[in-house]
Amino acid sequence: MGMKIAGVALLCQDKRVFEAMEMAGTPCPYDGKIGEESLTLWQENEERRPDKKAYRKRKAAKSTGDEEEKPNGWVRGPGGSVVYCQETGGRQRCD
């Protein structure tokens, strides 16, 4: 089991993988901890998150009530599917 966690932890260094794992409800391991425990630790130690800039932006948008602004990155689409959105030329495109 330890090698599986190590492999996932290595993949999670990429912010796209990190965000996708979180959106899928399976947060990346944090110092060998998994599941809800790792999610809590990531939230408490946001400076160690690979997506810290996007996370802080989402967190600020939620606290100000400005949730209509959609960040670039992984978001939930219609029907609960996870899609990647990117803004180019003033338009947002989701694949």
Buried (B, 14 or more C-beta within 10 A) or exposed (E): EEEEBEEBBEEBEEBEBBBBBBBEEBBBBBEEBBEEBBBEBBEEEEEEBBBBEBBEBBEEBEEEEEEEEEBEBBBEEEEEEEEBBEEEEEEEEEE
